[in-house]
């Protein structure tokens, strides 16, 4: 099936926390600030004192890790 047709089980907070804990701090921090604290790239950049490009790169790499760990192997 096409990826948009994949029906995944709801993700429980314990599973998500476990996968987030696998990440290096630099990626986990950016993901938490962006998705859970809803900060903008600029706000994260200012908070962490890094360029916006670094924020974007860390967010992308963190999301890639989450996708790889949370997507069933049959659909990767």
MOPAC internal coordinates of N, CA, C and O (Angstrom, degrees):
PM7 1SCF
backbone

  N    0.0000 0     0.00 0     0.00 0    0    0    0
  C    1.4692 1     0.00 0     0.00 0    1    0    0
  C    1.5209 1   112.00 1     0.00 0    2    1    0
  O    1.2310 1   120.77 1   -26.49 1    3    2    1
  N    1.3283 1   116.14 1   153.51 1    3    2    1
  C    1.4622 1   121.08 1   176.77 1    5    3    2
  C    1.5210 1   109.40 1   -64.76 1    6    5    3
  O    1.2310 1   120.78 1   -28.89 1    7    6    5
  N    1.3258 1   116.11 1   151.11 1    7    6    5
  C    1.4598 1   119.82 1  -175.20 1    9    7    6
  C    1.5265 1   112.08 1   -58.47 1   10    9    7
  O    1.2310 1   119.95 1   146.94 1   11   10    9
  N    1.3545 1   117.69 1   -33.06 1   11   10    9
  C    1.4590 1   118.33 1  -179.93 1   13   11   10
  C    1.5179 1   112.73 1   -72.81 1   14   13   11
  O    1.2310 1   120.21 1   169.04 1   15   14   13
  N    1.3329 1   117.21 1   -10.96 1   15   14   13
  C    1.4546 1   121.26 1   178.48 1   17   15   14
  C    1.5266 1   112.43 1   -92.81 1   18   17   15
  O    1.2310 1   120.49 1   173.84 1   19   18   17
  N    1.3042 1   116.66 1    -6.16 1   19   18   17
  C    1.4554 1   120.88 1  -177.52 1   21   19   18
  C    1.5155 1   109.57 1   -69.07 1   22   21   19
  O    1.2310 1   120.92 1   -51.74 1   23   22   21
  N    1.3081 1   115.86 1   128.26 1   23   22   21
  C    1.4571 1   120.65 1   176.65 1   25   23   22
  C    1.5231 1   107.39 1  -106.56 1   26   25   23
  O    1.2310 1   120.63 1   -68.74 1   27   26   25
  N    1.3143 1   116.39 1   111.26 1   27   26   25
  C    1.4562 1   120.96 1  -178.40 1   29   27   26
  C    1.5207 1   109.56 1   -99.52 1   30   29   27
  O    1.2310 1   121.28 1   -29.12 1   31   30   29
  N    1.3089 1   115.17 1   150.88 1   31   30   29
  C    1.4572 1   120.19 1   175.11 1   33   31   30
  C    1.5305 1   108.33 1   -66.96 1   34   33   31
  O    1.2310 1   120.34 1   -31.73 1   35   34   33
  N    1.3352 1   116.96 1   148.27 1   35   34   33
  C    1.4669 1   118.67 1   176.45 1   37   35   34
  C    1.5301 1   110.28 1   -56.19 1   38   37   35
  O    1.2310 1   121.14 1   -35.92 1   39   38   37
  N    1.2918 1   115.42 1   144.08 1   39   38   37
  C    1.4548 1   121.74 1  -177.70 1   41   39   38
  C    1.5209 1   109.21 1   -89.98 1   42   41   39
  O    1.2310 1   120.78 1   -57.27 1   43   42   41
  N    1.3318 1   116.12 1   122.73 1   43   42   41
  C    1.4633 1   117.86 1   178.70 1   45   43   42
  C    1.5316 1   109.73 1   -84.32 1   46   45   43
  O    1.2310 1   121.10 1   -23.93 1   47   46   45
  N    1.3113 1   115.50 1   156.07 1   47   46   45
  C    1.4658 1   120.76 1  -174.53 1   49   47   46
  C    1.5263 1   112.40 1   -63.96 1   50   49   47
  O    1.2310 1   119.98 1   149.12 1   51   50   49
  N    1.3178 1   117.65 1   -30.88 1   51   50   49
  C    1.4663 1   120.54 1   179.62 1   53   51   50
  C    1.5285 1   110.92 1   -66.76 1   54   53   51
  O    1.2310 1   120.65 1   137.94 1   55   54   53
  N    1.3279 1   116.37 1   -42.06 1   55   54   53
  C    1.4676 1   120.42 1   177.98 1   57   55   54
  C    1.5233 1   110.31 1   -64.58 1   58   57   55
  O    1.2310 1   120.72 1   133.53 1   59   58   57
  N    1.3239 1   116.23 1   -46.47 1   59   58   57
  C    1.4606 1   119.94 1   179.48 1   61   59   58
  C    1.5191 1   110.85 1   -60.84 1   62   61   59
  O    1.2310 1   120.07 1   135.70 1   63   62   61
  N    1.3182 1   117.48 1   -44.30 1   63   62   61
  C    1.4693 1   121.07 1   179.93 1   65   63   62
  C    1.5297 1   110.40 1   -61.31 1   66   65   63
  O    1.2310 1   120.20 1   139.17 1   67   66   65
  N    1.3178 1   117.23 1   -40.83 1   67   66   65
  C    1.4565 1   121.06 1   178.98 1   69   67   66
  C    1.5142 1   112.35 1   -61.91 1   70   69   67
  O    1.2310 1   120.59 1   136.68 1   71   70   69
  N    1.3354 1   116.48 1   -43.32 1   71   70   69
  C    1.4619 1   120.44 1   179.76 1   73   71   70
  C    1.5275 1   110.28 1   -70.02 1   74   73   71
  O    1.2310 1   120.16 1   139.94 1   75   74   73
  N    1.3148 1   117.29 1   -40.06 1   75   74   73
  C    1.4672 1   119.82 1   176.34 1   77   75   74
  C    1.5247 1   111.36 1   -61.18 1   78   77   75
  O    1.2310 1   120.29 1   142.17 1   79   78   77
  N    1.3233 1   117.06 1   -37.83 1   79   78   77
  C    1.4635 1   120.89 1  -179.68 1   81   79   78
  C    1.5282 1   112.77 1   -66.46 1   82   81   79
  O    1.2310 1   120.03 1   159.70 1   83   82   81
  N    1.3202 1   117.56 1   -20.30 1   83   82   81
  C    1.4714 1   121.30 1   177.89 1   85   83   82
  C    1.5286 1   111.51 1   -72.43 1   86   85   83
  O    1.2310 1   120.98 1   156.03 1   87   86   85
  N    1.3224 1   115.73 1   -23.97 1   87   86   85
  C    1.4627 1   120.36 1  -175.12 1   89   87   86
  C    1.5266 1   112.21 1   -74.73 1   90   89   87
  O    1.2310 1   120.55 1   -32.55 1   91   90   89
  N    1.3253 1   116.56 1   147.45 1   91   90   89
  C    1.4639 1   119.00 1   169.66 1   93   91   90
  C    1.5348 1   109.02 1   -60.13 1   94   93   91
  O    1.2310 1   120.27 1   -29.42 1   95   94   93
  N    1.3138 1   117.09 1   150.58 1   95   94   93
  C    1.4692 1   121.83 1  -177.46 1   97   95   94
  C    1.5252 1   113.18 1   -52.00 1   98   97   95
  O    1.2310 1   120.03 1   139.74 1   99   98   97
  N    1.3244 1   117.55 1   -40.26 1   99   98   97
  C    1.4690 1   120.40 1  -175.85 1  101   99   98
  C    1.5256 1   112.22 1   -61.52 1  102  101   99
  O    1.2310 1   119.87 1   146.54 1  103  102  101
  N    1.3397 1   117.85 1   -33.46 1  103  102  101
  C    1.4690 1   120.97 1   178.76 1  105  103  102
  C    1.5277 1   110.72 1   -83.60 1  106  105  103
  O    1.2310 1   120.55 1   136.82 1  107  106  105
  N    1.3241 1   116.56 1   -43.18 1  107  106  105
  C    1.4656 1   121.02 1  -179.16 1  109  107  106
  C    1.5291 1   110.82 1   -60.83 1  110  109  107
  O    1.2310 1   120.41 1   136.13 1  111  110  109
  N    1.3192 1   116.83 1   -43.87 1  111  110  109
  C    1.4628 1   120.82 1  -178.71 1  113  111  110
  C    1.5207 1   111.31 1   -59.65 1  114  113  111
  O    1.2310 1   120.08 1   134.06 1  115  114  113
  N    1.3220 1   117.45 1   -45.94 1  115  114  113
  C    1.4688 1   121.09 1  -179.26 1  117  115  114
  C    1.5362 1   110.21 1   -64.35 1  118  117  115
  O    1.2310 1   120.02 1   137.16 1  119  118  117
  N    1.3234 1   117.56 1   -42.84 1  119  118  117
  C    1.4654 1   120.07 1   178.47 1  121  119  118
  C    1.5311 1   111.58 1   -61.13 1  122  121  119
  O    1.2310 1   120.64 1   135.08 1  123  122  121
  N    1.3148 1   116.38 1   -44.92 1  123  122  121
  C    1.4666 1   120.48 1  -179.46 1  125  123  122
  C    1.5278 1   110.59 1   -64.30 1  126  125  123
  O    1.2310 1   120.08 1   134.77 1  127  126  125
  N    1.3112 1   117.45 1   -45.23 1  127  126  125
  C    1.4603 1   120.29 1   179.97 1  129  127  126
  C    1.5263 1   111.65 1   -63.31 1  130  129  127
  O    1.2310 1   120.05 1   141.21 1  131  130  129
  N    1.3200 1   117.51 1   -38.79 1  131  130  129
  C    1.4625 1   121.17 1  -177.05 1  133  131  130
  C    1.5296 1   112.11 1   -76.44 1  134  133  131
  O    1.2310 1   120.55 1   129.41 1  135  134  133
  N    1.3298 1   116.56 1   -50.59 1  135  134  133
  C    1.4646 1   119.55 1  -173.06 1  137  135  134
  C    1.5294 1   114.67 1   -87.91 1  138  137  135
  O    1.2310 1   119.71 1   145.36 1  139  138  137
  N    1.2988 1   118.17 1   -34.64 1  139  138  137
  C    1.4598 1   119.89 1  -175.05 1  141  139  138
  C    1.5328 1   112.74 1   -98.36 1  142  141  139
  O    1.2310 1   120.60 1   144.41 1  143  142  141
  N    1.3292 1   116.46 1   -35.59 1  143  142  141
  C    1.4691 1   118.95 1   177.39 1  145  143  142
  C    1.5236 1   111.45 1   -97.32 1  146  145  143
  O    1.2310 1   121.00 1   174.07 1  147  146  145
  N    1.3415 1   115.70 1    -5.93 1  147  146  145
  C    1.4687 1   123.49 1   175.25 1  149  147  146
  C    1.5273 1   113.61 1    55.94 1  150  149  147
  O    1.2310 1   121.21 1  -139.54 1  151  150  149
  N    1.3368 1   115.29 1    40.46 1  151  150  149
  C    1.4603 1   120.03 1   175.56 1  153  151  150
  C    1.5255 1   109.58 1   -83.50 1  154  153  151
  O    1.2310 1   120.50 1   -29.10 1  155  154  153
  N    1.3181 1   116.64 1   150.90 1  155  154  153
  C    1.4611 1   122.05 1   175.89 1  157  155  154
  C    1.5330 1   109.84 1   -77.90 1  158  157  155
  O    1.2310 1   121.00 1   -12.11 1  159  158  157
  N    1.3288 1   115.70 1   167.89 1  159  158  157
  C    1.4677 1   119.29 1   175.56 1  161  159  158
  C    1.5266 1   109.99 1   -55.95 1  162  161  159
  O    1.2310 1   120.57 1   135.79 1  163  162  161
  N    1.3327 1   116.51 1   -44.21 1  163  162  161
  C    1.4694 1   121.10 1  -178.18 1  165  163  162
  C    1.5325 1   110.27 1   -62.67 1  166  165  163
  O    1.2310 1   120.06 1   136.63 1  167  166  165
  N    1.3239 1   117.49 1   -43.37 1  167  166  165
  C    1.4623 1   120.66 1  -179.94 1  169  167  166
  C    1.5290 1   111.29 1   -64.46 1  170  169  167
  O    1.2310 1   120.66 1   139.92 1  171  170  169
  N    1.3233 1   116.35 1   -40.08 1  171  170  169
  C    1.4658 1   120.37 1   177.76 1  173  171  170
  C    1.5268 1   109.63 1   -65.90 1  174  173  171
  O    1.2310 1   120.86 1   136.41 1  175  174  173
  N    1.3242 1   115.97 1   -43.59 1  175  174  173
  C    1.4608 1   121.63 1   178.12 1  177  175  174
  C    1.5219 1   110.82 1   -56.90 1  178  177  175
  O    1.2310 1   120.89 1   133.56 1  179  178  177
  N    1.3094 1   115.90 1   -46.44 1  179  178  177
  C    1.4687 1   120.50 1   179.58 1  181  179  178
  C    1.5286 1   111.11 1   -66.08 1  182  181  179
  O    1.2310 1   120.54 1   136.14 1  183  182  181
  N    1.3134 1   116.57 1   -43.86 1  183  182  181
  C    1.4749 1   121.70 1  -178.63 1  185  183  182
  C    1.5224 1   111.80 1   -61.13 1  186  185  183
  O    1.2310 1   120.97 1   135.76 1  187  186  185
  N    1.3337 1   115.75 1   -44.24 1  187  186  185
  C    1.4666 1   120.46 1  -175.65 1  189  187  186
  C    1.5298 1   112.74 1   -92.54 1  190  189  187
  O    1.2310 1   120.83 1   172.88 1  191  190  189
  N    1.3311 1   116.01 1    -7.12 1  191  190  189
  C    1.4647 1   121.67 1  -178.47 1  193  191  190
  C    1.5264 1   111.61 1    56.67 1  194  193  191
  O    1.2310 1   121.39 1  -130.48 1  195  194  193
  N    1.3464 1   114.96 1    49.52 1  195  194  193
  C    1.4644 1   122.43 1   175.36 1  197  195  194
  C    1.5291 1   107.68 1  -132.15 1  198  197  195
  O    1.2310 1   119.94 1   -21.92 1  199  198  197
  N    1.3347 1   117.73 1   158.08 1  199  198  197
  C    1.4660 1   120.02 1   178.10 1  201  199  198
  C    1.5348 1   111.77 1   -64.11 1  202  201  199
  O    1.2310 1   120.85 1   -25.38 1  203  202  201
  N    1.3432 1   115.99 1   154.62 1  203  202  201
  C    1.4652 1   120.73 1   178.37 1  205  203  202
  C    1.5231 1   110.57 1   -58.31 1  206  205  203
  O    1.2310 1   119.95 1   142.53 1  207  206  205
  N    1.3276 1   117.69 1   -37.47 1  207  206  205
  C    1.4619 1   120.81 1   178.58 1  209  207  206
  C    1.5264 1   111.93 1   -59.09 1  210  209  207
  O    1.2310 1   120.52 1   144.09 1  211  210  209
  N    1.3087 1   116.60 1   -35.91 1  211  210  209
  C    1.4664 1   121.14 1   177.42 1  213  211  210
  C    1.5230 1   110.13 1   -68.16 1  214  213  211
  O    1.2310 1   120.37 1   139.49 1  215  214  213
  N    1.3233 1   116.90 1   -40.51 1  215  214  213
  C    1.4648 1   120.89 1   176.93 1  217  215  214
  C    1.5321 1   109.31 1   -60.05 1  218  217  215
  O    1.2310 1   120.74 1   132.46 1  219  218  217
  N    1.3209 1   116.18 1   -47.54 1  219  218  217
  C    1.4654 1   120.84 1  -178.37 1  221  219  218
  C    1.5300 1   111.00 1   -62.23 1  222  221  219
  O    1.2310 1   120.22 1   137.21 1  223  222  221
  N    1.3177 1   117.19 1   -42.79 1  223  222  221
  C    1.4580 1   121.58 1   179.69 1  225  223  222
  C    1.5248 1   111.25 1   -64.09 1  226  225  223
  O    1.2310 1   120.39 1   134.29 1  227  226  225
  N    1.3223 1   116.86 1   -45.71 1  227  226  225
  C    1.4651 1   120.56 1  -179.35 1  229  227  226
  C    1.5245 1   111.05 1   -65.44 1  230  229  227
  O    1.2310 1   120.57 1   141.77 1  231  230  229
  N    1.3250 1   116.51 1   -38.23 1  231  230  229
  C    1.4573 1   120.56 1   178.32 1  233  231  230
  C    1.5301 1   110.09 1   -64.89 1  234  233  231
  O    1.2310 1   120.64 1   136.00 1  235  234  233
  N    1.3152 1   116.38 1   -44.00 1  235  234  233
  C    1.4639 1   120.87 1   179.05 1  237  235  234
  C    1.5236 1   111.83 1   -62.28 1  238  237  235
  O    1.2310 1   120.49 1   134.15 1  239  238  237
  N    1.3086 1   116.67 1   -45.85 1  239  238  237
  C    1.4645 1   120.59 1  -179.65 1  241  239  238
  C    1.5248 1   111.68 1   -67.46 1  242  241  239
  O    1.2310 1   120.30 1   142.45 1  243  242  241
  N    1.3247 1   117.03 1   -37.55 1  243  242  241
  C    1.4621 1   120.82 1   176.89 1  245  243  242
  C    1.5213 1   111.57 1   -65.03 1  246  245  243
  O    1.2310 1   120.42 1   136.31 1  247  246  245
  N    1.3392 1   116.80 1   -43.69 1  247  246  245
  C    1.4687 1   120.61 1   178.41 1  249  247  246
  C    1.5283 1   111.19 1   -64.17 1  250  249  247
  O    1.2310 1   120.63 1   141.79 1  251  250  249
  N    1.3182 1   116.39 1   -38.21 1  251  250  249
  C    1.4673 1   120.11 1   178.55 1  253  251  250
  C    1.5274 1   110.18 1   -60.72 1  254  253  251
  O    1.2310 1   120.62 1   136.16 1  255  254  253
  N    1.3158 1   116.42 1   -43.84 1  255  254  253
  C    1.4664 1   120.71 1   178.71 1  257  255  254
  C    1.5318 1   110.22 1   -61.86 1  258  257  255
  O    1.2310 1   120.39 1   133.92 1  259  258  257
  N    1.3235 1   116.87 1   -46.08 1  259  258  257
  C    1.4662 1   120.11 1   179.67 1  261  259  258
  C    1.5199 1   111.13 1   -60.13 1  262  261  259
  O    1.2310 1   120.57 1   135.07 1  263  262  261
  N    1.3408 1   116.52 1   -44.93 1  263  262  261
  C    1.4757 1   120.40 1   179.06 1  265  263  262
  C    1.5269 1   110.92 1   -59.01 1  266  265  263
  O    1.2310 1   120.63 1   134.87 1  267  266  265
  N    1.3176 1   116.40 1   -45.13 1  267  266  265
  C    1.4694 1   120.52 1  -178.44 1  269  267  266
  C    1.5253 1   111.49 1   -63.47 1  270  269  267
  O    1.2310 1   120.11 1   143.09 1  271  270  269
  N    1.3034 1   117.39 1   -36.91 1  271  270  269
  C    1.4636 1   121.36 1  -176.77 1  273  271  270
  C    1.5172 1   113.13 1   -84.26 1  274  273  271
  O    1.2310 1   120.11 1   154.59 1  275  274  273
  N    1.3360 1   117.39 1   -25.41 1  275  274  273
  C    1.4610 1   119.75 1  -173.57 1  277  275  274
  C    1.5285 1   114.32 1  -105.96 1  278  277  275
  O    1.2310 1   120.05 1   172.35 1  279  278  277
  N    1.3369 1   117.51 1    -7.65 1  279  278  277
  C    1.4550 1   121.16 1   178.67 1  281  279  278
  C    1.5235 1   108.39 1   -93.75 1  282  281  279
  O    1.2310 1   120.28 1   -48.53 1  283  282  281
  N    1.3362 1   117.07 1   131.47 1  283  282  281
  C    1.4683 1   118.26 1   178.37 1  285  283  282
  C    1.5340 1   110.57 1   -56.30 1  286  285  283
  O    1.2310 1   120.66 1   -36.70 1  287  286  285
  N    1.3123 1   116.33 1   143.30 1  287  286  285
  C    1.4631 1   122.16 1  -176.42 1  289  287  286
  C    1.5266 1   112.38 1   -56.11 1  290  289  287
  O    1.2310 1   119.86 1   147.78 1  291  290  289
  N    1.3320 1   117.87 1   -32.22 1  291  290  289
  C    1.4578 1   121.36 1  -178.81 1  293  291  290
  C    1.5236 1   112.11 1   -63.01 1  294  293  291
  O    1.2310 1   119.69 1   159.64 1  295  294  293
  N    1.3286 1   118.19 1   -20.36 1  295  294  293
  C    1.4470 1   121.44 1  -174.22 1  297  295  294
  C    1.5195 1   113.33 1  -111.22 1  298  297  295
  O    1.2310 1   119.96 1  -172.17 1  299  298  297
  N    1.3218 1   117.69 1     7.83 1  299  298  297
  C    1.4669 1   120.02 1  -179.30 1  301  299  298
  C    1.5047 1   110.63 1   -88.73 1  302  301  299
  O    1.2310 1   120.10 1   180.00 1  303  302  301

